[in-house]
Amino acid sequence: MEIKHTTKTTTLAIRLTTPVEKLSQVMGHCYPEIIQYMTSKGVQPMGPPYALYYNMDMSALDIEIGFPVRDSLEGNDRIQPASLPAGKAAMALHVGPYEKIEETYNALAAFVKERHLTPKTFSYEFYLNDPRETKPEDLKTEIYFPLEDFG
């Protein structure tokens, strides 16, 4: 776990609400839809897919699913330009199945609390490998808690 200084990242994303039990299915539809749209515009992702969580309501996750891109693009009805913020963030690397990611979230929350830092109201994850091609125990997910900046 560490504190990182992140730069603003331009993205293309779909924002929606879903119960946690449908999250993998929703992601499984959204990521290919975004890639297809990007391909039609002649654009490649500039990094791994991400998900930004605006809340942690497991019955109604308010989530943004997308990819980093080099330049802002126009969207369509579902896919919209977005961005990940610049600033300080606490980051942890989760290695293992998504079903156990809560353990890493809890450890990152304790890391932030021990340092008397204040997380913002959202968090995001980068998925560093593909769950369709990677054993669950080898999955790698970066978890970011953007931090309030008090000077």
N, C-alpha and C positions, 0 to 999 in steps of 0.2 A: 504494500500500500504506500502511496505517495501523494504529494501535492504537486499538481502540474499546472503550468500556465498554458491554457488553450487559446487558439486563435479562432476567430469567427470562421465558420465553415458553411459555405453555400450548399444547399441541398435541394433535392426534389423529393416530395413526400406526399403521402396520403395520411390525413388525420381522421380518426374515427373512434368510436367507442365500442368496446367488446368485453364480454366476460372473460376472465383469465382462462377458463377451460377451452375457449375457442381461439386463443391467441395464436397457437402454432398454425392452425388452419387459416386464419386471417393473414398471417405473415406469408404463408405458403402461396396465397393468391396475390397479395399486394406486391411483393418483391418482383415476381415475373412481369406483372402489369407495368411497373415502373421501368424495368429494363426494356420491355417492348417499346414503351413510349420514348425512352431515351434513344434507343436504336433508330426509331423512326425519325429522330431529330439529328442523327449523326453524332451523338454524345456518348461518351463512356463514363462509368463511375470513376471517381477519383479516390476511392477508398472503400472499405467494407460497408455492408449494410448496417443501418442503425435503427434503434427504436428509442423514442423519447417518451417518457411517461410523465404526463402532467398530473397524475394522481396515482394513488395506490389502492383504489377501490376495486377489489378483486371481482366484484359483480358488474362493474361498469368502468373498465380502464379507459381513460382518455389518453390515446396514444397516437404518436406520429411515427410513421414507418417510412424509411427512405434511404437514399444514397447521397453521399457527397458528390458534388459536381464542380467543375472548374469555374463556370460562369452561371449566373442566374438565367433561367429559362422560363418562358411562358409555360403555364400549365394547361390543363384541360378541366373538365368538370370535376374530376376526382384528384388528379395529381396537381400539386401546387408548389411554387417555389417557397422555400423556407430556409432556415439557417440554424446552426448550433452556435451558442454564444461564445464570445471571447471572455477570458477571465481565469481566476483560480478555480481549480476543481480537485477534489479528492478522488483518486482513481485506485481501483483494485482490479486485478486480473483473476477471473474465476476460471478454473480449469476443471471440467467435469460436466456431468449432465445438467441440463437446465432445471430439472426437478430439484437440484440441490443448490440452486443459485441464491436462495434466501439466506443460507449460511454466510455467503460472501457479503451480501447486503448488510447483514447484522454486524459482521466484523468491520465493514467500512463505516457503518454508523457509529460503532464504538470508537474507531480511530478518529473520526471527526469530533466526537464528544470529548474524548480525552485531551484533544488539542484546543478545546473551547472555541471551535469554529462553528459557523452557522450555515447549514446547507440551505440552498434555495428550495423552492417548493416542487421542483421537478428533478428528474434524473434521466440519464440515457445510457444506452449500451451499444457497443460495437461488437458485431459477431465476426470473429476473425477466421472462422472456417465454416464449412457447409455441413449442416447436420445430416444431409442426405449422403455425404461422402466420408464422414468422420465418425469414428466410434464415440458413443456418448462420453466415455471417460476422458477422451482427448479433445473435447470441444473447448474452445477458448473464447471468453467473453470479457471485454473490458467494460467495467461499470464506472460511471462518472457521477459524482455529486457536485454540481456547480456550487460555489461558495459565495456568500455575501461578502462584499468588500467594504470594510469599514475604515479604509484609509491606510 
